[in-house]
Amino acid sequence: MLRVIFLTLFQCFLLASGLVCFKLAVEKINSFQWTWNDFANLFTNWWLLVSGICLIAATLLWGFIMKHFEFSVAYPITAFAYVFGMLAAIFIFHETVPLTRWIGVGLIIAGVVFVVK
């Protein structure tokens, strides 16, 4: 049971990291006019590359998890991606998170604990 929990948490971390990097990538794009210059800028956007690598790795790991573990256990654990996203919002994007969202995160964590018990 611990193996599926740790693998799925790592998959959620990769997924959240990929989406954080994607946000950082699109923030670097000032405007997009469908010119060759704009496409060249996309291909030199390192955040976009890191985002793709993280999302591909998360997808491949998810495939491994689906093949070897019960869906009813693994899938609810993916809700931890919200927790990682909330932490990224605070520590990377310096967003203010209201109490109601923290209550939601607490409910997500409690729900996952009940599912894997």
Backbone as a ProteinNet text record, in pm:
[ID]
protein_1_A
[PRIMARY]
MLRVIFLTLFQCFLLASGLVCFKLAVEKINSFQWTWNDFANLFTNWWLLVSGICLIAATLLWGFIMKHFEFSVAYPITAFAYVFGMLAAIFIFHETVPLTRWIGVGLIIAGVVFVVK
[TERTIARY]
82.4	0	86.9	196.9	283.8	343.6	371.6	431.7	337.8	212.2	117.5	99.4	101.9	87	205	326.5	444.4	456.9	430.3	437.6	334	213.4	108.3	135.6	189.4	227.3	337.3	432.9	538.3	480.3	384.9	318.2	244.5	178.7	109.5	208.6	323	426.4	477.3	501.1	543.8	437.7	312.1	202.3	193.4	194.9	188.1	310.4	427.5	549	540.1	488.2	471.1	377.9	271.8	176	230.4	308.9	374.4	472.9	551.9	646.8	574.2	459.5	381.6	333.2	288.3	246.3	364.4	481	600	635.5	614.7	643.7	550.5	421.3	327.6	338.2	386	406.2	520.9	614.5	725.6	685.5	569.7	522.9	447.6	501.4	436.5	311.1	327.2	213.3	251.6	153.3	180.3	108.5	185.5	128.5	137.5	174.3	187.1	295.1	404.3	517.3	628.4	725.8	837.9	915.4	924.8	994.5	926.5	793.4	719.3	739.7	741.2	766.5	908	1004	1142.3	1151.4	1079.4	1078.5	1016.6	915.7	855.2	955.2	1033.5	1126.9	1250.9	1270.1	1381.1	1331.6	1206.3	1147.3	1173.8	1273	1314.4	1206.3	1124.3	1015.8	918.3	898.1	808.6	867	996.5	1063	1053.2	1082.4	1075.1	931.4	836.3	695.1	661.8	703.1	676.3	739.9	863	932.3	859.2	819.3	747.4	613.2	540.2	408.1	418.5	518.1	538.1	576.6	667.5	707.5	588.4	504.7	385.6	290.6	275.6	186.4	239.8	370.2	429.4	420	446.2	435	290.6	196.2	55.2	18.4	72	47.3	99.3	218	273.6	183.7	139.1	52.7	-77.5	-136.5	-263.1	-246.9	-131.9	-109.1	-90.5	-28.7	12.6	-67.3	-153.4	-224.8	-373.5	-450	-594.9	-629.7	-717.2	-761.6	-833.3	-911.7	-991.2	-905	-779.5	-687.3	-603.4	-549.3	-455.2	-523.2	-639.1	-699.9	-733.4	-791.4	-819.7	-694.7	-581.2	-457.8	-415.1	-457.3	-419.4	-476.6	-569.5	-622	-513.1	-404.2	-292.7	-229.4	-257.4	-208.2	-261.3	-381.2	-436	-352.7	-309.5	-227.4	-94.7	-30.4	95.9	75.6	-36	-66.9	-85	-148.5	-167.6	-33.6	54	186.5	266.3	254.3	322.5	266.8	136.4	75.5	134.8	159.6	213.9	363.5	440.7	586	649.5	585.8	644.5	579.6	445.7	375.1	337.2	367.2	344.3	199.4	107.7	-34.2	-83.2	-185.3	-250.5	-362.5	-362	-461.4	-557.7	-687.2	-784	-808.9	-863.6	-890.6	-980.7	-1077.9	-1169.8	-1096.6	-992.5	-915.6	-835.3	-783.6	-710.9	-803.6	-926	-1024.2	-1047.9	-1059	-1074.8	-957.7	-835.8	-716.6	-720.5	-759.8	-772.5	-873.4	-985.3	-1085.9	-1034.2	-957	-897.6	-804.2	-718.6	-624	-699.2	-801.2	-880.4	-948.9	-1001.5	-1066.9	-971.6	-851.7	-752.6	-713.8	-697.8	-662.6	-772	-898.9	-1008.1	-1011.6	-978.8	-982.1	-872.4	-754	-643.7	-640.9	-721.8	-727.4	-797.2
-119.3	0	125.8	122.4	240.4	272.1	167.7	190.4	269.7	233.3	306.6	449.5	468.6	603.9	690.9	641.1	721.3	745.3	644.1	662.5	763.2	754.8	846.8	988	1001.7	1135.4	1194.7	1111.8	1161	1199.4	1120.5	1153.4	1286.6	1309.3	1437.1	1552	1528.7	1631.8	1665.6	1563.3	1587.9	1664.6	1626.2	1693.4	1839.8	1865	2002.9	2082.1	2020.7	2089.3	2125.3	2034.5	2062.3	2179.6	2186.7	2296.4	2428.5	2423	2543.9	2595.5	2505.9	2546.7	2599.6	2542	2591.9	2734.3	2760.6	2897.1	2993.4	2951.9	3036	3058.3	2957.2	2969.2	3068.3	3058.2	3148.9	3291	3307.1	3442.1	3513	3435.5	3495.1	3540.5	3496.1	3531.9	3664.1	3767.9	3899.2	3901.9	3872.4	3861.4	3761	3699	3597.3	3638.1	3659.4	3709.5	3609.4	3485	3381.7	3415.5	3471.8	3499.6	3399.2	3389.7	3298.6	3335.3	3463	3509.2	3456.7	3460.7	3412.1	3262	3185.8	3041.9	3015.2	3093.1	3077.6	3105	3205	3235.6	3121.2	3055.5	2941.2	2828.2	2802.8	2690.5	2719.8	2843	2876.6	2910	2883.1	2905.6	2780.3	2786.7	2670.4	2622.2	2713.3	2670.7	2580.2	2608.8	2525.8	2385.5	2376.5	2246.7	2167.4	2231.7	2163.6	2119.5	2203.5	2168.5	2041.2	2036	1917.1	1792.4	1804.1	1688.1	1638.6	1731.6	1691.8	1627.6	1684.8	1631.1	1495.4	1476.6	1345.2	1242.9	1279.6	1187	1150.9	1249.9	1223.9	1128.1	1144.6	1057.6	914.7	900.9	766.8	698.2	772.2	715.4	677.7	759.9	728.4	598.6	579	453.8	334.2	346.4	239.2	211.8	319.2	304.4	235.5	275	215.1	66.6	30.2	-109.9	-198.6	-144.3	-230.2	-213.6	-115	-91.3	-70	-80.6	-63.1	82.7	102.4	236.1	304.6	228	285.8	338.9	296.8	348.8	461.3	438.8	534.8	665.6	656.6	778.6	883.6	847.5	951.6	1021.9	953.3	1014.8	1129.8	1125.8	1233.5	1368.2	1367.5	1494.4	1575.1	1510.6	1582.6	1682.4	1670.8	1770.6	1909.2	1915.4	2043.8	2099.7	2012	2054.9	2111.2	2038.8	2086.8	2217.5	2229.6	2353.5	2470.6	2446.2	2551.1	2595.8	2500.8	2535.7	2614.9	2577.6	2652.4	2793.6	2807.9	2941.7	3033.2	2977.5	3058	3084	2976.9	2989.8	3033.7	3005.4	3041.9	3168.2	3174.8	3287.6	3394.8	3370.2	3467.6	3516.3	3422.7	3454.1	3445.7	3520.2	3512.7	3409.5	3315.8	3208.5	3229.2	3245.4	3267.3	3140.4	3160.9	3051.6	2944.2	2984	2885.9	2785.2	2829.7	2735.5	2640.4	2692.1	2604.4	2498.7	2538.4	2440.8	2334.7	2375.6	2280.9	2185.8	2237.9	2152.7	2052.7	2098.1	2006.8	1896.8	1931.2	1830.2	1731.8	1781.1	1692.3	1592.6	1642.2	1554	1451.6	1496.9	1403.9	1299.3	1341.6	1247.6	1142.6	1183.8	1088.3	989.9	1039.1	950.8	845.4	885.4	789.4	687	731.1	639.3	534.5	572.7	475.8	390.2	421.4	339.8	207.8
0	0	0	77.3	82.7	-53.7	-131.2	-263	-353.5	-358.1	-443.2	-392.2	-262.5	-207.2	-247.8	-228.4	-261	-411.1	-491.9	-637	-685.7	-632.3	-674.9	-625.7	-505.5	-458.2	-545.2	-585.7	-674.6	-811	-859.3	-985.7	-974.3	-861.9	-838.8	-833.2	-771.4	-765	-905.2	-987.3	-1125.1	-1203	-1185.5	-1253.8	-1212.2	-1083.1	-1034	-1078.3	-1076.2	-1120.7	-1268	-1347.6	-1489.9	-1514.3	-1438	-1456.3	-1402.9	-1296.2	-1246.1	-1350.5	-1408	-1512.2	-1635.2	-1666.9	-1780.4	-1753.9	-1631.1	-1596.7	-1609	-1560.8	-1573.8	-1721.1	-1803.6	-1946.8	-2015	-1987.6	-2055.1	-2002.4	-1879.5	-1827.9	-1900.2	-1957.4	-2030.5	-2170.9	-2217.2	-2351.1	-2340.9	-2402.5	-2396.7	-2482.6	-2608.2	-2699.1	-2805.7	-2861.6	-2963.2	-3090.3	-3197.5	-3322.8	-3437.1	-3411.7	-3514.2	-3616.4	-3571.6	-3660	-3630	-3721.7	-3700	-3574.9	-3547.4	-3427.4	-3300.6	-3300.8	-3184.5	-3164.8	-3274.5	-3263.6	-3214.5	-3261.1	-3214.3	-3065.1	-3018.4	-2875.1	-2794.7	-2849.9	-2780	-2763.9	-2868.6	-2863.4	-2778.9	-2739.4	-2649.6	-2508.9	-2483.7	-2352.1	-2267.9	-2180.5	-2103	-2008	-1957.7	-1869	-1943.5	-2071.5	-2152.1	-2169.6	-2190.3	-2203.2	-2072.4	-1961	-1830.7	-1803	-1839.6	-1822.7	-1899.4	-2024.3	-2105.6	-2048.3	-2002	-1943.9	-1820	-1732.6	-1609.7	-1642.3	-1738.6	-1771.6	-1840.2	-1924.9	-1987.1	-1881.2	-1790.6	-1684.2	-1595.6	-1563.7	-1481.4	-1553	-1683.3	-1760	-1765.7	-1788.4	-1792.6	-1656.9	-1550.1	-1416.2	-1386	-1430.2	-1409.4	-1481	-1600.5	-1672	-1594.3	-1535.8	-1453.3	-1332.9	-1269	-1151.7	-1189.9	-1302	-1345.2	-1376.5	-1428.7	-1464.2	-1340.8	-1236.7	-1125.8	-996.6	-987.5	-861.7	-886.8	-779.9	-790.1	-818.1	-915.1	-953.3	-837.8	-762.6	-653.6	-540.4	-533.9	-433.1	-492.1	-612.2	-670.6	-711.5	-774.4	-829	-723.2	-609.3	-509.5	-457	-457	-408.2	-499.1	-624.9	-717.7	-675.1	-581.8	-530.4	-461	-425.1	-363.4	-459.1	-587.3	-683.1	-644.3	-588.1	-541.4	-426.6	-338.6	-225.4	-275.4	-367.5	-423.3	-498.5	-567.7	-638.2	-543.2	-431.6	-331.9	-274.6	-247.1	-195.7	-299.3	-425.4	-531.9	-542.8	-526.9	-533.1	-426.7	-310.8	-200.8	-218.8	-237.9	-233.4	-365.5	-477.5	-606.1	-662.6	-657.4	-717.1	-615.8	-488.9	-380.7	-376.4	-391.1	-384.5	-239.7	-210.9	-81.1	-90.8	0.9	-1.4	114.6	85.3	193.1	274.6	390.9	484.7	423.1	343.9	285.4	197.3	127.3	44.9	133.1	244.7	336.5	395.8	423.9	472.9	366.2	240.4	130.3	119.5	134.2	130.2	245.6	362.7	476.7	450.6	388.4	354.9	251	154.7	54.3	122.1	209.4	278.6	363.1	435	517.1	429.4	316.6	224.9	172.6	135.9	86.2	196.2	317.1	429	448	439.4	455.3	343.3	222.3	107.5	116.4	159	160.4	286.7	385.7	507.2	480.3
[MASK]
+++++++++++++++++++++++++++++++++++++++++++++++++++++++++++++++++++++++++++++++++++++++++++++++++++++++++++++++++++++

